């Protein structure tokens, strides 16, 4: 079956993005995450970020119920984590990779940068919802980011 959106997806794929893991506590209280490349900064004052979640995502209801979420920016050496959390039904964050931010918000331990966020607004946008949040805390380390462009991972040297 031909994907009617393939030409649009191909055009979007020409824009390189960083790769992140968005995480929250599930409605049952377990740390969960998924691979996201729609993350972006919005404002410095106040410090705001946003990302988009598909309404069909297995974690949609969990993120809609969460007041806080984490964003872990992946380094070039973390391709395996991106692939794992992009796999359907692979969303539980293993305790060996788990760190905690403000009020227990899950983050990945070996992140290139981390943002602990408090949800400000959820905005309906077609088949996605834009999650706008204020940064409560953040950190970063030196290293090369994991980049995704043309449906493939790239490394910046």
C-alpha positions as CSV (number, residue, x, y, z in Angstrom):
1,X,0.0,0.0,0.0
2,X,1.4,3.4,-1.0
3,X,1.7,6.0,1.8
4,X,-0.1,9.1,0.5
5,X,2.0,11.2,2.9
6,X,5.4,9.9,1.7
7,X,6.2,13.0,-0.5
8,X,5.5,15.3,2.5
9,X,7.4,13.1,4.9
10,X,10.3,13.1,2.4
11,X,10.3,16.9,2.3
12,X,10.2,17.1,6.2
13,X,13.1,14.7,6.4
14,X,15.4,17.2,4.7
15,X,15.4,19.2,7.9
16,X,17.9,17.8,10.4
17,X,16.9,17.7,14.0
18,X,18.4,16.7,17.3
19,X,17.1,13.5,19.0
20,X,15.5,13.6,22.4
21,X,13.7,11.3,24.8
22,X,10.5,12.8,26.3
23,X,9.7,11.2,29.6
24,X,7.0,11.4,32.3
25,X,5.6,9.3,35.0
26,X,2.8,7.1,33.6
27,X,-0.7,7.2,35.2
28,X,0.5,4.1,37.2
29,X,3.6,6.0,38.4
30,X,6.2,4.2,36.3
31,X,8.8,6.2,34.4
32,X,8.2,6.1,30.6
33,X,9.7,7.7,27.6
34,X,9.6,8.0,23.8
35,X,11.9,9.2,21.1
36,X,11.0,12.8,19.9
37,X,12.6,15.0,17.3
38,X,10.0,17.8,17.4
39,X,11.6,19.4,20.5
40,X,12.5,23.1,20.3
41,X,13.2,26.1,22.4
42,X,10.4,28.7,22.4
43,X,11.4,31.5,24.8
44,X,14.2,32.6,27.1
45,X,12.1,34.8,29.3
46,X,10.2,32.9,30.6
47,X,12.2,29.8,29.6
48,X,9.8,27.7,27.5
49,X,10.2,24.6,25.3
50,X,7.8,22.6,23.3
51,X,7.4,19.2,21.5
52,X,4.6,17.4,19.7
53,X,3.0,14.1,20.6
54,X,0.9,12.0,18.2
55,X,-2.6,11.4,19.4
56,X,-2.1,7.8,18.4
57,X,1.0,7.4,20.6
58,X,0.8,4.7,23.2
59,X,1.9,7.3,25.8
60,X,-0.6,10.0,24.7
61,X,-2.8,9.6,27.8
62,X,0.1,9.5,30.1
63,X,1.6,12.7,28.9
64,X,-1.8,14.4,28.8
65,X,-2.2,13.5,32.5
66,X,1.3,14.6,33.6
67,X,1.9,18.0,35.0
68,X,5.7,17.7,34.5
69,X,7.8,16.0,31.9
70,X,11.5,15.6,31.1
71,X,13.5,16.1,27.9
72,X,16.8,14.2,27.6
73,X,18.9,15.4,24.6
74,X,20.8,12.4,23.2
75,X,24.5,12.4,22.4
76,X,26.0,10.8,19.3
77,X,26.9,7.7,21.4
78,X,23.2,7.1,22.4
79,X,21.7,6.0,19.1
80,X,20.6,2.7,20.7
81,X,18.4,4.6,23.2
82,X,16.8,6.5,20.4
83,X,16.0,3.3,18.5
84,X,14.8,1.5,21.7
85,X,12.3,4.3,22.7
86,X,11.1,4.7,19.1
87,X,10.0,1.1,19.0
88,X,6.3,0.6,19.6
89,X,5.6,-0.7,23.2
90,X,9.2,-0.1,24.3
91,X,8.5,2.8,26.7
92,X,9.5,1.7,30.2
93,X,12.7,3.5,31.3
94,X,15.1,0.9,32.7
95,X,16.4,1.8,36.2
96,X,20.0,1.6,34.9
97,X,19.3,4.6,32.6
98,X,17.0,6.5,35.0
99,X,17.7,9.8,36.7
100,X,15.2,12.0,38.5
101,X,14.5,15.7,38.1
102,X,12.2,18.1,40.0
103,X,9.4,16.3,41.9
104,X,10.5,12.9,40.5
105,X,10.3,13.7,36.8
106,X,12.2,10.9,35.0
107,X,15.2,11.8,32.8
108,X,17.9,9.7,31.3
109,X,21.2,9.5,33.2
110,X,23.7,9.9,30.4
111,X,22.0,12.7,28.6
112,X,23.8,15.4,26.6
113,X,21.4,18.0,28.1
114,X,18.3,17.6,30.3
115,X,15.3,19.8,30.8
116,X,12.9,19.4,33.7
117,X,9.6,20.9,32.5
118,X,6.3,22.0,34.0
119,X,3.4,21.8,31.5
120,X,1.9,25.2,30.6
121,X,-0.4,24.4,27.7
122,X,-1.5,21.5,25.5
123,X,-2.5,22.8,22.0
124,X,-4.5,20.7,19.6
125,X,-2.7,20.6,16.2
126,X,-4.1,18.2,13.7
127,X,-3.1,14.6,14.5
128,X,-0.7,15.8,17.2
129,X,-0.8,17.9,20.4
130,X,1.8,20.5,21.1
131,X,3.0,20.4,24.7
132,X,4.3,23.8,25.8
133,X,6.2,23.9,29.1
134,X,8.3,26.1,31.3
135,X,11.8,24.9,32.2
136,X,12.1,24.3,36.0
137,X,15.7,23.0,35.9
138,X,18.3,22.1,33.2
139,X,21.8,20.7,32.8
140,X,24.2,20.0,30.0
141,X,27.6,18.4,29.3
142,X,30.1,18.6,26.5
143,X,29.7,16.2,23.6
144,X,28.5,15.7,20.1
145,X,24.7,15.5,19.6
146,X,22.8,12.7,17.8
147,X,21.3,14.2,14.7
148,X,18.5,12.7,12.5
149,X,18.1,13.8,8.8
150,X,16.9,12.0,5.7
151,X,15.5,9.2,7.8
152,X,19.0,8.3,9.1
153,X,21.2,9.2,12.1
154,X,24.1,11.5,11.6
155,X,26.9,12.5,13.9
156,X,28.5,15.9,14.1
157,X,32.2,15.8,14.7
